[in-house]
Amino acid sequence: MPTIRAPAKKKTTTLTVAVKCRPLNRKERDCGRDIVRVKNNKEVEVLDPDLSKDYLDRIQNRTKEKKYCFDHAFAPHSTNLETYRKCISTVISGVVQGLNATVFAYGSTGSGKTYTMVGTQHDPGLMVLSLNTIFDLIKRDKSSDEFEVTCSYLEVYNEVIYDLLEKSSGSLELREDPEQGIIVAGLRCIKVHSADKILELLNLGNSRRKTESTEVNATSSRSHAVLEITVRRKQRNKYKNQVMRGKLALVDLAGSERASETNSGGQKLRDGANINRSLLALANCINALGKQQKKGLAYVPYRNSKLTRILKDGLSGNSQTVMVATISPADSQYHHTVNTLKYADRAKEIKTHIQKNIGTIDTHVSDYQRMIDSLQIEVCQLKKELAEKESQLSVKPTEKAADDELSWLNVLSQEISENVQERINLQKALFELEETNLQNRTELQHLDDAIAKQPASEKDGTVSEALRVRRQDILDNIRDNDEAGVNYQKEIEANEKHRCQLQGMIEEAISNNGNKTYLRILSQYRLLGMANTELQFEMAMRDQIIHNQREAQRNLWNLIMGLGLDEKQILDLAAKQGITIEDWTMTRHPGLSNRGQSPNLASGGHAPFSYGLSINQWHSRSSCIYQNYQHVASKSFSQDRWDLSPMFCREEHHSSYYLLAHDNSPPCVRFRNSDNWVGGGHPIPWFGTPDKHPRDLRKSYPEMITPASSRNESHLLAPALGADFGQGKKDLNRQNLYKGPHGAISSSSQDMFKGVGEIVNHGRTANGFSRFIGSEQGFSTRNSRHMVSNHPSLPCIPSYTSQSPKT
Ligand SMILES: Nc1ncnc2c1ncn2[C@@H]1O[C@H](COP(=O)(O)OP(=O)(O)OP(=O)(O)O)[C@@H](O)[C@H]1O
C-alpha cells in the first residue's frame, strides 16, 4: 500500500492565540458597562466589575483586575478582515503548499464565535475569507500544477456527528486512520471549483445547523461545526509523481453557558450539558497540553469527547493552529471573559509540529480507494437501517409495546451514561484544579521563604520586586482556581441531583412494569456498567499517583545513595530541606548487598513490598506523607540487614489517605470513618458526593446493596501477599504508630483505632479527588476519606512528616 513519504523536516511551532472582543450590545449598554480594554494590539485588560472598589483596594491588590498578553488582540471596533490579515492569512497560504491548518473560535455563548467564523455580508467571517484566499492563490499560481479542492462540513451535536452537507444525515462514526489520523467514516466530501460554490455549501450547512434562541443569544449555536477544506496539488514539474495535500479545518464551537444564565430547560438544558461537557473536555486537553510543554509528559484526555478527538491534530499534531478567543466586554460577562482568557493564556504554551503532506500519485489513488470504502460502508449502513425500519413496521403491537419499553430504557441508560461521564469530567477538572493549587501553594511557600531571606538592603531591589510580582500572580491563580473549584462543585451538585432523578425514574419503571425481573436485571446490568466506568477511572487516577510517587522515591534514593552519605548527614540534609524524619527504623535487607542500591529496588525476589522514600519538595505531582512502622528499634543504613517487619505506609494525596498494613490476617482493604471502622462484608470503593458527604455507591445503585452487616470493620480480600506477620506484633505496632516522635496522633484519637492500618489526618480539608476515592457513607469531611490497603505494589518507607502546603 503506498504511503505518504516522511517529509524532510518537521517544524515545531506554538499555537497562535488571538483575542477578539465584540462590541457591547444594546442591552449591555443600557444596564452595564464596558470592562475590557485592548492595548497595543496585544494586551487585554479586564477591569473589576465592582465599581465600589477604590484606590486603596487597587494599590493593595484587592481588585479583580486582570491583564493578559497574546499574539494579537482586537478591540470591539475591529473587523473580521483585520483578524484574518493579521493572524490567519499566512496559515492559509501554507494549505496550498501541502500544510495542515486549524482555526477555531473559542468563547462563551454570545461572545461572537459564529460572527468571527461565519460573519455577515458586510463583515465576512474567517471561513469565507479563507476560502476566497485559497481559490485566489490557486488562480494566481504560476506553476503547471493541478489543483483539486474538496470540502466537508460536519457538526457535533449532543456527542453525535452529523453531515451538514447531507439533507437528512444519520450519525457518523470516528475512525483512526494510520495515515490521515482521525477521520469521519461516511462523511461527504464534495469537489468544488470556486469559493462561491463552497459558500453556497456553507450556507446550506449553516441552515441545517442546530441553533436555538437562549436568554444570552437569539441564535445560539447548539453544535460544534467543522468545515474542512482539502487542497490536493498534483505536481507537473520535476516531482512528477508527487501530490501535496493540505487540509484546513475551520471550527465554530458551540458556546459554553450556565443553565441559570440561559434560562433554558428540557432539551436545551440537555444540549447545554453536552456542550459544556465537550468544551470542558477541550479545556482539559488545553490544560494538559499546556502542562506538557512546561513539565514534560502529561496525559491528554482527547478521548473524552468527539470534539477533542476531531481537534486532536489541530491541538498537538501536524497543524498550524490559530485559536481566536472571543470575549464580550460587558461587566455581566466578567467571569466568562476571564475564564476564556485564562484558557487562551494556557493555549499559548501548546506546541504543534508541522510538516508537508507529500504523497505519490498512488497515494492519491489510495485516497479515492478510501473514499469508495467509506461510501460502501455508508451504503451497508443505510441498507441495514432500511431493513430495520421495514421490520419495525411489521412488528406485532405487543412486541411494539415491549420495544417501546426497551427504547425508553435505552434512552434512560444513555442519560445515565452521560450523567456519569459528566461527573467524571467534572471530577477530573476538580482534581486538576486541586493539584495545580497544591503546586501553587508550595511555590508560594518557597517565595515567602525567599522574600523573608532577602537582606534588608535588597528589599526594594529588582529581585525582591520580581519575587513579589510572582507571589501576587500565584495568589491570583490560587484565588481563581478556588473560584473555579466552587463552580465545578456546584455543577457536580447539579449532576448528582440529575442522577437521583434518573434513579427514581428507573425505580418507578421497575415497579410499574409487568416484566419486572427482566427490567431489573437489565437496569442492574447497566448500573453496574456505569459503576465499572467510575471504578476504572478511579484506578487510573490511583495508578498515576502511585507511579508519580515511585518516580520521586527512586530519584531521591538514587541521589542519596549516590552521595554515599551516612545517616547523620542525610538527616542534616533533610532538615535543611525542611523535612523532618520522624523515625529512622530501617534495617538492611539480606538482598541488598551494598548500600549504594536503592532500597526501593529491593522489592523483587521474596520481598512482598518495597522500601521507598518520599519527600514533599521532591515530589513532582503530589504531596505525600509516608510512615514506616516497625516494632524493631531504629537502625541505620550501616546495619547489615533490611528487616521485613510489619510495616505501615501512609500516603496523603489530595486529601486521600492510604495505609499499608501487613499482618497475619488475610490481606484486606479496610475502611474507617472518623470514629469507627464501618461497612459491610464486601466493601467497594466509594465516590464522594458534590456536597460534604461522600456518595455511597451502594446507595446510588441500590441494586448493588449487599445484606447489611452490623460489624464496624470491613475487609476486602486482596491478592495474597508473601508477608505473614504475627498478630502479636500488631498491638505494639499500633502503639508505635500512635506515639510517633512528633505526636502526630492525639491521645483522644487513639481510641478510635480499632484495627491495624488507621491513619493520621494532618488536618487538610478533603476536597477534589478525595471526594472521589475510597471512603464510606457517614465520613466526616474533616477527617474525610480514610482507606486502608495492603496493596502489594505500594512501597513502604521510613517515617517522615513533610510540610503541608500552605493554605
Ligand atoms: N464583532 C462583532 N460586531 C458586531 N456584532 C457582533 C460581533 N460579534 C458578535 N456580534 C453579535 O453578537 C451576537 C452573538 O454573536 P454570535 O452568535 O457570533 O455568538 P456565539 O459566540 O457564536 O454564540 P453561541 O456560542 O451561543 O453560538 C450576535 O448578534 C452577533 O451579531
PDBQT file of the ligand as one rigid body, heavy atoms in Angstrom, charges set to zero:
ROOT
HETATM    1  N1  LIG A 901     -17.604  41.869  16.180  1.00  0.00    +0.000 N 
HETATM    2  C1  LIG A 901     -18.935  41.997  16.233  1.00  0.00    +0.000 A 
HETATM    3  N2  LIG A 901     -19.533  43.080  15.765  1.00  0.00    +0.000 NA
HETATM    4  C2  LIG A 901     -20.865  43.227  15.831  1.00  0.00    +0.000 A 
HETATM    5  N3  LIG A 901     -21.703  42.313  16.366  1.00  0.00    +0.000 NA
HETATM    6  C3  LIG A 901     -21.168  41.203  16.856  1.00  0.00    +0.000 A 
HETATM    7  C4  LIG A 901     -19.753  40.980  16.822  1.00  0.00    +0.000 A 
HETATM    8  N4  LIG A 901     -19.509  39.800  17.389  1.00  0.00    +0.000 NA
HETATM    9  C5  LIG A 901     -20.709  39.304  17.742  1.00  0.00    +0.000 A 
HETATM   10  N5  LIG A 901     -21.684  40.124  17.440  1.00  0.00    +0.000 N 
HETATM   11  C6  LIG A 901     -23.124  39.914  17.694  1.00  0.00    +0.000 C 
HETATM   12  O1  LIG A 901     -23.262  39.289  18.967  1.00  0.00    +0.000 OA
HETATM   13  C7  LIG A 901     -24.283  38.308  18.933  1.00  0.00    +0.000 C 
HETATM   14  C8  LIG A 901     -23.720  36.955  19.356  1.00  0.00    +0.000 C 
HETATM   15  O2  LIG A 901     -22.727  36.566  18.445  1.00  0.00    +0.000 OA
HETATM   16  P1  LIG A 901     -22.523  35.057  17.973  1.00  0.00    +0.000 P 
HETATM   17  O3  LIG A 901     -23.803  34.415  17.603  1.00  0.00    +0.000 OA
HETATM   18  O4  LIG A 901     -21.457  35.097  16.967  1.00  0.00    +0.000 OA
HETATM   19  O5  LIG A 901     -22.019  34.447  19.337  1.00  0.00    +0.000 OA
HETATM   20  P2  LIG A 901     -21.509  32.966  19.585  1.00  0.00    +0.000 P 
HETATM   21  O6  LIG A 901     -20.293  33.065  20.426  1.00  0.00    +0.000 OA
HETATM   22  O7  LIG A 901     -21.381  32.225  18.313  1.00  0.00    +0.000 OA
HETATM   23  O8  LIG A 901     -22.702  32.402  20.438  1.00  0.00    +0.000 OA
HETATM   24  P3  LIG A 901     -23.138  30.860  20.627  1.00  0.00    +0.000 P 
HETATM   25  O9  LIG A 901     -21.994  30.179  21.234  1.00  0.00    +0.000 OA
HETATM   26  O10 LIG A 901     -24.307  30.945  21.549  1.00  0.00    +0.000 OA
HETATM   27  O11 LIG A 901     -23.471  30.360  19.283  1.00  0.00    +0.000 OA
HETATM   28  C9  LIG A 901     -24.807  38.288  17.514  1.00  0.00    +0.000 C 
HETATM   29  O12 LIG A 901     -25.968  39.058  17.460  1.00  0.00    +0.000 OA
HETATM   30  C10 LIG A 901     -23.713  38.934  16.707  1.00  0.00    +0.000 C 
HETATM   31  O13 LIG A 901     -24.223  39.587  15.571  1.00  0.00    +0.000 OA
ENDROOT
TORSDOF 0
